[in-house]
């Protein structure tokens, strides 16, 4: 990612009274662009997207994107993934500051030094990491396929799992594999605690607690179902319960309400005291910034080619697993 000439969105250059959704659709067609959005984006962005999904689904869509431009409404490691898979396409993101607390806790230079302690280990890296960390990895995984990825490695192989320690612990429990865990975490999922969720379950005994595996193990153990954002959405869509306590970023509630308008959806309380949990980085993207990035084709994701090529191999290993 090239940050040598940072692009600052000129919000004042947007004409007054403009119909932003209509203009975004027009620019999307004009640019031959595909708009990808994560479940955690604002509802108005999700509604404009060509595809809404979790990290695995968006990676798969990026790999087969038939477009000249990929406008990625998510955070920058996701847009980097799109660029790794599509070096000949222009990849833009509405706000380059839309980072990730988990990825930021594992800078590539530090990770490279840390890995020297484990020279004979395969490195399974969660997709929530930079291109530089991906380039140091054996294979990439997402929360949707982490168990399958780890199980694909020979039983006699030693494994480092990075950068999310909570997802790593959950995968260890599911697979019975011992792994060295990098001590990273997501600031959103880290805030959910078993104590507060147990109290909420007592207030709503009819509700099922569903949680993302980035949550602490004490939360996962309390949950009725643990899964990726896509898996949580599918669970709500298909389960017969009429109420759900949702322990993940609250942006997913938009899609859940569309699938289950009859269900009561209760966002899990963060330990900070907020009634919901929102990723501050995901929410940096807006319709105004999306319009500008399609209009100006900035900010654009650029990667050092040697890093991109190295990062491509572990991504392709993941995608080959289906």
Secondary structure, DSSP 8 states (H G I E B T S, - for coil): ---TT-----GGGS-TT--HHHHHHHHHHHTTEEEEEETTS-HHHHHH-SEEE-HHHHHHHHHT--SSEEEEES-HHHHHHHHHH-TTSEEE-S-TT---HHHHTS-HHHHHHHHGGGTTEEEEEESSS-HHHHTT-SEEE-TTTHHHHHHTS-TT-EEEEESBHHHHHHHHHHH----EE--B--TTGGG--HHHHHHHHHHTTT-EEEE-TTS-HHHHHH-SEE--HHHHHHHHHH---SEEEEES-GGGHHHHHHH-TTSEEEE---TTS-SS---TTGGG--HHHHHHHHHH--SB----HHHHHHHHHHHHHHHHT-
